Amino acid sequence: MRKLIVSNVMTLDGFFEGPNGLDWVVLDADFFEYAGTMLREASTLLFGRKTYEHMAAHWPMAPADEIAYKMNHLPKLVFSKTLEKVEWNNSTLVKGDYAEEVLKLKRQEGQDLVILGSARLASYFLQLGLIDEYRVILNPVLIGSGQPLFPDIQQKILLKLARTKPLASGVIVLYYEKQYA
């Protein structure tokens, strides 16, 4: 059975996107090592519409390296009620039952499923109990306003800190798993 993992950057004050986008994210060699390892362990990427549009505009023109190769070649599922088509390489549009689609994928053998960005989609799946691991890439910065990492949460969700990975820049990757009551 495959795991559904969410990997998102976050400011210390809880935002995953600021008024100027992601201009606050610390990108260094350790971050790119983390991203490369995560993508090597993934078989499918999942996106909401906004993140998909951002990624599809960036990665096809990005300088060629392992991360760009993975981003452009891994299968991608785009969960959107408003998009009519997706054109980025290996992308499939999901308009039906989101939860059923994820459950079907999780039941299959293979490597992990990873949601990048897509905070609303991740929160939706988190509330349904479908997220197996939540990786918060905590950046040592306060921005004061922006899009919260956990929007629309309707009930308390218990998570268990499984491990941490400090990066040389002061960024800390926090690995959380579901906590069963």
C-alpha positions in Angstrom: 0.0 0.0 0.0 1.4 3.4 -1.0 1.6 6.4 1.4 0.2 9.8 0.7 2.7 12.4 1.7 2.3 16.2 1.8 5.5 18.2 1.5 5.1 22.0 2.0 7.2 25.0 3.0 6.0 27.1 5.9 7.0 30.3 7.6 7.3 30.4 11.4 4.0 32.3 11.5 2.2 29.5 9.6 2.0 30.7 6.0 2.9 28.7 2.9 2.7 31.6 0.6 3.2 35.3 1.2 1.9 38.4 -0.4 4.8 38.1 -2.9 4.6 34.4 -3.4 7.4 32.3 -2.2 10.1 35.0 -2.1 10.9 34.0 1.5 11.8 30.4 1.0 15.4 29.4 1.8 16.8 27.5 -1.1 20.2 25.9 -0.5 22.0 22.7 -1.2 20.4 20.9 1.8 16.9 21.9 0.5 17.7 20.6 -3.0 19.1 17.4 -1.5 15.8 16.9 0.4 13.7 17.6 -2.7 15.7 15.2 -4.8 15.4 12.4 -2.3 11.7 13.0 -1.9 11.1 12.9 -5.7 13.2 9.7 -6.1 10.8 8.1 -3.6 7.7 9.3 -5.4 5.7 7.6 -8.1 3.0 10.3 -8.6 2.6 14.0 -7.8 -0.7 15.5 -6.8 -1.7 19.1 -7.3 -4.6 21.5 -6.9 -5.3 23.9 -9.7 -3.3 26.9 -8.5 -0.1 25.0 -7.7 -0.4 23.0 -10.9 -0.6 26.2 -12.9 2.4 27.6 -11.1 4.5 24.4 -11.5 3.4 23.9 -15.2 4.6 27.4 -16.0 8.0 26.9 -14.3 9.3 23.4 -14.6 9.2 22.8 -18.4 11.6 25.8 -18.8 13.7 25.1 -15.7 17.4 24.3 -16.1 18.0 20.6 -16.6 18.9 18.7 -13.4 17.5 15.8 -11.5 14.7 17.7 -9.8 13.5 19.3 -13.1 13.6 15.9 -14.8 11.5 14.3 -12.1 9.0 17.2 -12.0 8.6 17.0 -15.7 8.5 13.2 -16.1 6.7 11.9 -13.0 2.9 11.2 -13.5 0.9 14.1 -12.1 -2.8 14.2 -11.0 -4.5 17.6 -11.0 -7.6 17.9 -8.8 -9.8 20.7 -10.2 -13.4 21.4 -10.7 -12.6 24.4 -13.0 -9.8 23.4 -15.3 -10.9 21.9 -18.6 -7.6 20.4 -19.6 -4.0 19.9 -18.5 -1.1 20.0 -20.8 2.1 19.6 -18.8 3.9 16.3 -19.5 2.3 13.3 -17.9 -0.6 15.2 -16.3 -4.1 13.9 -15.8 -7.1 15.9 -14.7 -9.2 14.5 -11.9 -12.8 15.9 -11.8 -14.6 13.1 -10.1 -14.5 11.9 -6.5 -11.2 13.1 -5.2 -11.1 10.8 -2.1 -12.0 7.7 -4.2 -9.2 8.5 -6.6 -6.7 8.8 -3.8 -7.9 5.6 -2.1 -7.6 3.7 -5.4 -4.0 4.9 -5.8 -3.1 4.2 -2.2 -4.3 0.6 -2.5 -1.9 0.0 -5.4 1.7 -1.2 -4.9 4.4 1.2 -5.7 6.2 4.3 -4.4 4.7 7.2 -2.5 2.2 9.7 -3.7 3.2 13.3 -3.0 1.2 16.5 -2.7 3.4 19.6 -3.3 2.0 23.0 -2.3 -1.8 22.7 -2.8 -2.6 23.6 0.8 -6.4 23.5 0.3 -6.2 20.1 -1.4 -3.9 18.8 1.3 -6.2 20.1 4.1 -9.1 18.4 2.5 -7.3 15.0 2.4 -5.9 15.6 5.9 -9.5 16.1 7.3 -10.5 12.8 5.5 -7.7 10.9 7.2 -6.0 10.2 3.9 -2.6 11.8 4.6 -0.1 9.3 6.0 2.8 11.8 6.4 3.0 15.5 6.5 6.4 17.1 5.9 6.5 20.8 7.0 9.6 22.6 5.8 9.8 25.2 8.4 11.6 28.3 7.3 13.0 30.7 10.0 11.1 33.7 8.8 8.0 35.7 9.8 6.0 37.4 7.0 2.9 38.6 8.8 0.4 37.7 6.2 -0.3 35.3 3.4 -2.0 32.0 2.7 -2.1 29.7 5.8 -0.6 26.2 5.4 -3.7 24.6 7.0 -6.8 26.4 5.6 -10.3 25.2 6.2 -9.5 22.7 9.0 -12.8 22.0 10.7 -11.8 19.6 13.5 -8.8 18.8 15.7 -6.4 16.5 13.9 -3.8 14.8 16.0 -0.3 14.4 14.5 2.8 12.7 15.9 6.2 14.1 15.3 8.1 11.2 13.7 11.5 12.9 13.1 13.2 16.2 12.3 15.9 17.1 9.8 17.7 20.3 10.4 19.3 22.0 7.4 22.4 24.1 7.5 20.4 27.2 6.7 18.3 27.0 9.8 15.3 25.4 8.0 13.9 22.3 9.7 12.0 19.6 8.0 9.4 18.3 10.4 8.0 14.8 9.6 4.5 14.2 11.1 2.4 11.1 10.9 -1.2 10.4 11.8 -1.8 9.9 15.5 -4.4 7.4 16.3 -6.5 8.1 19.4 
